[in-house]
Amino acid sequence: MSAFPRTSVPVSHDQQPVTDGYPPSASEWGPCERFQELKTHEDDWTVHVRPEQVVEIAFDGLQRSSRYPGGVALRFARVVRYRDDKTADQADTIETVRQIATRTG
């Protein structure tokens, strides 16, 4: 467990496209099963999970956003990999994302 309470701050969202080849094969649903294990609740559009799984995200840019609580949004965010080698305490914070946004203008 964390030595201090941390809160996750949304800066992007993920949507599964409805195209040929979806839904994914059973082997591609592995991470979804993990998130089902971490699920605390869900509503019409969102599945809320305990902040335990570290996810490495790539993105094309950052912009200021009043839509997200952190004040920034990742542009064209995509999952690179699931980092089972890292704990939630080792994940970057919203402060790190804001610093990147400041550097990139």
C-alpha positions as CSV (number, residue, x, y, z in Angstrom):
1,M,0.0,0.0,0.0
2,S,1.0,3.6,-0.5
3,A,2.7,5.5,2.3
4,F,0.4,8.4,1.5
5,P,-2.9,8.5,-0.3
6,R,-2.8,9.3,-4.0
7,T,-5.6,10.1,-6.3
8,S,-5.7,9.3,-10.0
9,V,-6.4,12.3,-12.2
10,P,-7.9,11.7,-15.6
11,V,-6.0,13.3,-18.5
12,S,-7.4,11.3,-21.4
13,H,-9.8,8.5,-22.1
14,D,-9.7,5.3,-24.1
15,Q,-12.3,4.1,-26.5
16,Q,-12.5,0.8,-28.4
17,P,-13.2,1.5,-32.0
18,V,-16.0,-0.3,-33.7
19,T,-14.3,-1.6,-36.8
20,D,-13.5,-4.8,-38.5
21,G,-11.5,-7.0,-36.1
22,Y,-13.4,-5.8,-33.0
23,P,-14.1,-7.0,-30.5
24,P,-10.5,-8.2,-29.9
25,S,-9.6,-11.8,-29.6
26,A,-9.6,-13.5,-26.2
27,S,-5.8,-13.1,-25.9
28,E,-6.1,-9.3,-26.4
29,W,-8.7,-9.0,-23.7
30,G,-6.1,-9.9,-21.0
31,P,-5.7,-6.3,-19.7
32,C,-9.5,-5.9,-19.6
33,E,-9.7,-8.9,-17.3
34,R,-7.2,-7.2,-15.0
35,F,-9.3,-4.0,-14.9
36,Q,-12.4,-6.1,-14.1
37,E,-10.5,-7.4,-11.1
38,L,-9.7,-3.8,-10.0
39,K,-13.2,-2.4,-10.7
40,T,-14.9,-0.5,-7.9
41,H,-18.0,0.6,-9.8
42,E,-19.2,1.7,-13.2
43,D,-21.6,4.1,-14.7
44,D,-23.0,4.6,-18.2
45,W,-19.6,5.6,-19.7
46,T,-16.9,4.9,-17.2
47,V,-15.4,1.9,-15.4
48,H,-13.8,3.1,-12.2
49,V,-10.8,1.0,-10.9
50,R,-8.5,1.0,-7.9
51,P,-5.3,2.9,-8.9
52,E,-3.0,-0.2,-8.8
53,Q,-2.2,-1.0,-12.5
54,V,0.6,1.2,-14.0
55,V,0.0,1.8,-17.7
56,E,2.6,3.4,-20.0
57,I,1.0,5.9,-22.3
58,A,2.4,7.5,-25.4
59,F,0.9,10.7,-26.8
60,D,1.4,13.2,-29.5
61,G,1.0,16.3,-27.5
62,L,-0.6,18.0,-24.5
63,Q,-3.0,20.9,-24.3
64,R,-4.8,22.8,-21.5
65,S,-8.2,21.5,-20.9
66,S,-11.1,22.5,-18.7
67,R,-12.7,19.1,-19.5
68,Y,-10.3,17.1,-17.3
69,P,-9.8,17.7,-13.6
70,G,-6.0,18.0,-14.0
71,G,-6.3,20.9,-16.3
72,V,-4.4,19.2,-19.2
73,A,-5.3,16.6,-21.8
74,L,-3.1,14.1,-23.7
75,R,-3.6,14.4,-27.4
76,F,-3.9,11.1,-29.3
77,A,-3.0,9.0,-26.2
78,R,-2.5,5.3,-26.6
79,V,-1.4,2.4,-24.4
80,V,2.2,1.3,-25.0
81,R,2.3,-1.4,-22.3
82,Y,1.1,-2.5,-18.9
83,R,3.9,-2.0,-16.4
84,D,3.6,-4.9,-13.9
85,D,7.2,-4.1,-12.9
86,K,6.1,-0.8,-11.4
87,T,3.9,0.0,-8.4
88,A,1.3,2.8,-8.3
89,D,3.7,4.7,-6.1
90,Q,6.3,4.7,-8.9
91,A,3.9,6.1,-11.5
92,D,4.2,9.7,-12.7
93,T,1.9,12.2,-11.1
94,I,-0.2,15.0,-12.5
95,E,2.6,17.4,-11.5
96,T,4.9,15.6,-13.9
97,V,2.4,15.8,-16.7
98,R,2.0,19.6,-16.0
99,Q,5.8,20.0,-16.2
100,I,5.9,18.3,-19.6
101,A,3.0,20.6,-20.7
102,T,5.0,23.7,-19.6
103,R,8.1,22.6,-21.4
104,T,6.3,21.8,-24.6
105,G,4.3,25.0,-24.6
